[in-house]
Amino acid sequence: MEPAVNALLTTPEEVMKILDERPWLYFTFDFAHASGSGRDIVSSFLETGNERMVNIHLSGGMSGFMHGPPSEDERVLPFLSELKDMNYEGQLTLEINDLVLPRELSYQEKIAFMKEEIAWIKDSL
């Protein structure tokens, strides 16, 4: 994440310092926020903190907006490949804001859309 007023623990080193002081503590990694800072930071988090990572908020960015469909972000596939290579067994939480989609979806369309995203993720892992 870019340093900002409400942005805390924006580097792997900052996160690991807190985790090293608190062996009982684990963390959720937010792909969209981290990838906004560049590919290297995502890889660094995976290399540095993967033993304490128990959940990943997975979403993509589209047209300058965060939390879009993962399948529409070219950065997600290499990330999923890294997760597969490191045998990640934690939770994946889809974090999708339907307000960034091109049009409003009905309830049934949202369910179908989420099923498609889940299938894409499973096929990619």
N, C-alpha and C positions, 0 to 999 in steps of 0.2 A: 504494500500500500504506500501511497505517497504520504509523506509526513503532513499531518494536518492537525487542527485543534483537537478533534475527537478521535484521532488515530493513535492507538497505543500498540506497542509490541509489533512493529512493522517489519522487523528483520528476524531471520532465524536465530541470530545471536541473542537478541533481546528476549525472544521466547524461551530459548534454552537456559538463559540465566535464571529466569523465574522458575522454570521446571526443575532445574538442578537444585534449587533451594527448597523445593517442595516435591519430594518423591511421590506423594500421593496424588499429585495433580496431573491431568491430561489435557489435551486441547483439541478443538475443532479447527480444521484448516479450511479457509474460504478461498476456493480456486479463483473466483472472479476478481476478488479484491487483490489477491497476490499476483495474478497474471497481469493486472493493470500496471504493475511495476516492472514487468518484463519476465521473460522465460527463465533467466538465471535465478531469480528469486524463488520461483516455483521449484526448480530442481534443488536449490539449496535447502528449502524447507523439507523436501523429501529425503535428502541425504542426512540432514542434521537432526530432524525431530521425528522421524518416522516411527520410532518405538513408542512415542508418547502421543501419537496422533490416533484418536479413536473415532473421529467423525470427519467427513469431508462434505462441505456445502459445495455441490457441483452445479454450475451454471455457466452459460456462455455470455459473451458480450456481442451485441449487434447494434450497428449504427450509433455507436457511442453510448449505448445504454447497457447497464449491467443486468444480470439475472435473466438473460434470454435463454433460449433452448441450447443445451450443450451441443446438439448435433449440428448447429449452424455456426459454431465457432471452431475454426481450424486449429486452435491451440488445445482443444480438449482431447482429441485423439492421441497425440503424443503423451499427454498427461496420463490418460488411461493406460497406455502402454507401459509407462513407468510404474504405475500402480500394480499392474499385472506382473512386471519383472521383479518387483520387491515383495510379491505375495501379500499385498495389503489385504487384511481381513476385517477391517473396521467397517463402520457404517458409511454409506453414501446417501446424502440427503439432497434431493433435487430442490434447488432454490430458483424457482422460475416465477417471474413477475409477468402475469398475463397482460399487463398494461403496455408492455413493450412489443407485443405481437402486432402484426399488421392490421388485424381486425378483431373485433370483439367476438369471443366464442361462446356458444351455448354451453350449458353444463355437460351435455353429452359429448360435444366437441372437445371440451377440456379433458374429459376422461380419456377419450380416444387419443388426443394429443399426448397426454402423459404416458399412456401405454406405448405409443410409438417411441417416445424418448427413452423409456425404460428398456424397450427391446433393442434400441440402437446401442445403449450403454452395455447391455449384456453381451451383445454381439461383438462389441469392441474390447471386451475384457477377456 
